[in-house]
Amino acid sequence: MVRGDQVTKRRDFAAGETGRGPSIPSGGFANDPRAGQWDGRRMSKRMIADYKTFIVTDGEGVRNSLYVSGCPFHCVECFNASIWDFQAGHEYTQALEDRIITDLAQPWVQGITFLGGEPMLATPVLVPLARRIRREFGHTKDIWSWTGYTWEELMREGETPDKRELLELIDILVDGRYLKPQHDSLLQFRGSANQRILDVPKSLAAGEPVIWAKLHDQERFIPEIYGKDRAAGEGQQAS
């Protein structure tokens, strides 16, 4: 794969492992780690790429979104490739955390979303933050997170315990690498068909991934629908 002047080779470091989830290994469209290979407690530089308030694109309802820096999956045509570097952005601070809590307290905000970068490798920041959110809001505010890991990889023997620690504080997880050949613009809150929206408490209780009950993918591209409706309306006016 060529990115700029650099040739980037995606590798399956866990070749031979089974039970890693759908579409894994990813056929060279992302790096695939072996269990415990990437440890956020060592890799994280506590850097934040962005923080956005009061948006509706990163999960259900009005949300705030925290984008952490650093991701070694390196998915082909990743939307956020500019923040693969663990030192990108600016340092996470107490002032930012306090602002996040203040913003979450607004009654119209449903919750917070963790994105990246790779949230499961930003546990030194996200575990304490998620704990504080639970202390101050209980479950009146929900926590969503994206991850390049599959659920099965997070659960496999040998994975670092901090990932499970963060997972147990999350309500909804969108799992799996972005795989370019499986790109689908009609999918809800995700970019490729291998990715899933999982109800984390139900999945932990069941011992297997449980799909979010509110999953609702589109059947047709929205502009196409609006275009046909508009054309029909114009036809009626002409008659």
Secondary structure as GFF3:
##gff-version 3
##sequence-region A 1 239
A	DSSP	beta_strand	2	3	.	.	.	ID=ss1
A	DSSP	beta_strand	6	7	.	.	.	ID=ss2
A	DSSP	alpha_helix	40	43	.	.	.	ID=ss3
A	DSSP	beta_strand	47	55	.	.	.	ID=ss4
A	DSSP	beta_strand	63	68	.	.	.	ID=ss5
A	DSSP	three_ten_helix	81	83	.	.	.	ID=ss6
A	DSSP	beta_strand	90	91	.	.	.	ID=ss7
A	DSSP	alpha_helix	94	104	.	.	.	ID=ss8
A	DSSP	beta_strand	111	115	.	.	.	ID=ss9
A	DSSP	three_ten_helix	119	121	.	.	.	ID=ss10
A	DSSP	alpha_helix	123	137	.	.	.	ID=ss11
A	DSSP	beta_strand	142	146	.	.	.	ID=ss12
A	DSSP	alpha_helix	151	155	.	.	.	ID=ss13
A	DSSP	alpha_helix	161	167	.	.	.	ID=ss14
A	DSSP	beta_strand	172	175	.	.	.	ID=ss15
A	DSSP	three_ten_helix	180	182	.	.	.	ID=ss16
A	DSSP	beta_strand	196	199	.	.	.	ID=ss17
A	DSSP	alpha_helix	200	206	.	.	.	ID=ss18
A	DSSP	alpha_helix	222	238	.	.	.	ID=ss19
###
